[in-house]
Amino acid sequence: MPPEFFLDRNLGRRVADGLRAAGWTIHRIGDVFPSDGQDIPDDVWILHGLDRSWVPLSKDGRIKTRDLEIRPVLEREAVLFYLDNQQLRSMEMVERLIARQADLYRAVEKGGPAAYAVRRDRIERTWP
């Protein structure tokens, strides 16, 4: 069964819609938390998703460097992905993720704890 992804609010509605159109199962913070999750700390939304077996996906690679925010990934031996370029347009993000879909699925199957950068031509484990 393919993984379900939980998108950080910084990826926006267009990325979620684009991935859903490609057949991905996507959950947005705004679908779960009030006010589009504006007041929800990273560790809370990550833990919420992991408790439902949803894979966190962000464009903020700094999450992996903050102990409080990466702790749920460590404790749940989970996998987190982030885009390595925060300047991409929404459709570029969608295209990059779809192009790396098989790599993402393999990394989820392999398990964690791990954080991976989603690069243009590959995914790269960057933590721990």
Backbone torsions as a table, in degrees:
resi	resn	phi	psi	omega
1	MET	NA	130.9	-178.0
2	PRO	-67.4	150.3	179.7
3	PRO	-67.2	155.6	172.0
4	GLU	-104.1	141.1	-176.1
5	PHE	-112.6	145.9	178.1
6	PHE	-115.4	111.6	-173.0
7	LEU	-89.8	130.6	172.4
8	ASP	-61.5	148.7	-178.2
9	ARG	-59.4	-24.4	-177.3
10	ASN	-71.2	-9.5	176.7
11	LEU	-85.8	-23.2	173.8
12	GLY	78.2	168.8	-176.2
13	ARG	-68.0	-36.8	-177.5
14	ARG	-63.6	-39.2	178.3
15	VAL	-65.4	-45.8	178.1
16	ALA	-58.8	-46.9	-179.2
17	ASP	-63.4	-40.6	179.6
18	GLY	-64.7	-41.2	178.5
19	LEU	-70.5	-38.9	176.2
20	ARG	-61.3	-41.0	179.1
21	ALA	-62.6	-26.4	178.2
22	ALA	-87.8	4.2	175.6
23	GLY	96.4	4.2	179.0
24	TRP	-77.4	149.5	171.5
25	THR	-93.0	115.0	-172.9
26	ILE	-123.7	136.0	172.4
27	HIS	-119.0	132.5	178.1
28	ARG	-103.7	148.8	176.0
29	ILE	-55.4	-41.6	-179.6
30	GLY	-63.8	-20.5	176.3
31	ASP	-78.7	-18.3	-172.1
32	VAL	-111.0	-42.9	-174.6
33	PHE	-111.1	147.8	178.6
34	PRO	-66.6	160.1	177.7
35	SER	54.8	37.2	179.3
36	ASP	56.3	25.1	177.1
37	GLY	69.4	19.9	-176.8
38	GLN	-57.6	-32.6	-176.6
39	ASP	-100.8	12.1	-177.0
40	ILE	-96.4	118.5	178.7
41	PRO	-64.9	155.3	-178.1
42	ASP	-56.4	-42.8	-177.9
43	ASP	-63.1	-30.6	-178.8
44	VAL	-72.6	-47.8	-179.3
45	TRP	-68.9	-36.2	178.1
46	ILE	-62.4	-48.2	179.2
47	LEU	-61.8	-42.9	178.5
48	HIS	-56.0	-47.6	179.6
49	GLY	-66.0	-46.8	-178.5
50	LEU	-61.4	-35.6	178.2
51	ASP	-64.9	-15.3	177.6
52	ARG	-109.7	9.2	-178.3
53	SER	65.6	27.9	175.2
54	TRP	-92.6	136.2	-177.9
55	VAL	-86.7	121.9	179.9
56	PRO	-68.9	137.9	179.4
57	LEU	-136.5	126.3	-174.9
58	SER	-139.7	176.0	167.4
59	LYS	-118.5	15.7	179.1
60	ASP	-108.4	93.4	-179.7
61	GLY	-67.7	-14.0	179.8
62	ARG	-68.7	-17.8	179.3
63	ILE	-52.9	-40.8	-176.0
64	LYS	-67.3	-15.1	-178.6
65	THR	-97.0	-5.2	-177.9
66	ARG	-104.9	116.7	-174.5
67	ASP	-53.2	-46.2	-177.0
68	LEU	-63.5	-38.8	-174.8
69	GLU	-79.3	-30.8	-179.2
70	ILE	-89.1	-13.9	-177.6
71	ARG	-53.8	-44.5	179.2
72	PRO	-60.1	-35.0	178.2
73	VAL	-65.8	-42.7	178.5
74	LEU	-64.7	-50.9	-176.2
75	GLU	-64.7	-33.5	-178.4
76	ARG	-93.8	1.5	-176.6
77	GLU	48.9	49.3	-173.8
78	ALA	-104.1	-177.1	179.4
79	VAL	-123.8	139.7	176.6
80	LEU	-127.4	139.9	177.3
81	PHE	-118.7	148.8	173.1
82	TYR	-144.8	146.9	175.5
83	LEU	-75.6	139.2	-174.9
84	ASP	-84.6	-3.6	-178.8
85	ASN	-132.1	109.8	-177.8
86	GLN	-78.2	-6.9	-176.6
87	GLN	-94.1	-0.4	-179.6
88	LEU	-66.0	145.2	172.1
89	ARG	-72.4	159.7	-175.7
90	SER	-52.5	-47.4	-177.8
91	MET	-68.4	-30.3	174.9
92	GLU	-66.3	-38.2	176.8
93	MET	-62.0	-47.0	180.0
94	VAL	-59.6	-48.1	-179.1
95	GLU	-60.4	-42.3	-179.7
96	ARG	-64.1	-45.4	-179.1
97	LEU	-64.4	-43.5	179.1
98	ILE	-63.4	-39.8	179.3
99	ALA	-63.7	-28.3	-178.0
100	ARG	-102.2	10.8	-174.2
101	GLN	-52.7	-48.4	-178.9
102	ALA	-61.8	-39.3	178.2
103	ASP	-64.5	-42.3	178.9
104	LEU	-61.7	-47.1	-178.9
105	TYR	-61.0	-41.5	179.0
106	ARG	-64.0	-40.9	179.9
107	ALA	-65.0	-39.4	177.9
108	VAL	-64.2	-43.3	-179.9
109	GLU	-63.1	-37.7	179.4
110	LYS	-65.8	-34.9	178.3
111	GLY	90.4	-175.9	-174.6
112	GLY	-136.7	-160.2	15.5
113	PRO	-77.8	141.1	179.6
114	ALA	-163.4	148.6	169.6
115	ALA	-122.9	137.8	-178.0
116	TYR	-126.2	136.5	169.8
117	ALA	-85.1	134.1	175.0
118	VAL	-95.8	105.4	-177.8
119	ARG	-97.1	173.1	-178.0
120	ARG	-58.0	-41.3	-171.9
121	ASP	-114.6	2.5	-177.5
122	ARG	-173.0	172.6	165.2
123	ILE	-108.1	150.8	-177.5
124	GLU	-135.9	125.5	177.6
125	ARG	-68.9	125.8	-176.8
126	THR	-120.1	-5.5	178.7
127	TRP	-155.0	145.7	-6.0
128	PRO	-79.3	NA	NA
